Amino acid sequence: MNGIPPLVQLVSYGSIEAQESAARALWHLASSNEAKEAIAESGGIGPLVGMLSVEDERSQEIATVTISRLEDSPSDEARFPV
């Protein structure tokens, strides 16, 4: 999971195109629970939420689906029982 922190940095500070590409990569990686935890631990949620407020609709959509995939985590259920 060493590639996740650089992707989070791109989502945080990259151009719109770089942010979109990095968010897409995070979306693909987030199919793994281990990667979901690594994304959260690397501070990836805040920058993805920040993408929701940009003017570019495609960026907003990519951030939305990535966040959605991250929230489907069994470890969240263990930490936040309903």
N, C-alpha and C positions, 0 to 999 in steps of 0.2 A: 504494500500500500504506500510505497515511497513516492509514487507519482501523484498522490492526491494533494499534498500541500502546494506544489507548483500550479496545479489546476485551480485551487482555491485562490491563489495569488492572481491568476489571470482573470478569474471572475471578479476579483476585488479591484484590480487596477488596470486591466487591459482595455483595449479598444472595444467597441460594441461587438465587432466581429470575433475578437479573441474571447470576450465574455461568453458569447453564444456557443462558440466551439468548446470552450472549457466546460460550460454548463451541460452541453450535450454529452461530453465524455463522463462527467459526474453522473448524469442520468443513467448511462449504460453501466457504469461501475456500481451504482446503487441497487443493482439486482442482487447483490451479495450483502448479507447482514454485516459481515466484517467491514466491507467498504462503507456502508451506511454509518457505522460507528466511527470509522476513520474520518469521514467527511465532517461529521459533527465535531469530533475532537480537534479537527484542523481549523475550525471556525468557519466552515463552509455555508452554514445556514444564513448567517447575516448578509453576506454578499449576494446570495440568491434572492433573499427577500428584497434587498436593494434593487435588484434587477426588475422587480415588479413595478417600480415607479419611473422607469425610463420611458421615453416617448415611443420607442420602437415596439410595436405590438408583437413581432416575432420574438424579441428578447423576453418580453413578458410571458409569452406562451411557453418558451423553453424553461424559464425559471419556474413557472407554475407546475409543469409536469415533473420537473426534477424534485421540487419540494414535495409534491404528491408522492413520488416514489420513496422519498426519504421517510415520510411519515408512516409508511406501511412497514413498520419495524416491530418484530416480536419483542425486542428488548424494551421498546417504549411501553408495551403492554405490561411488562414486568415492573417497570419503574412507575407507571401511572395506571394502576388497575382501575377499571371502571366499576 
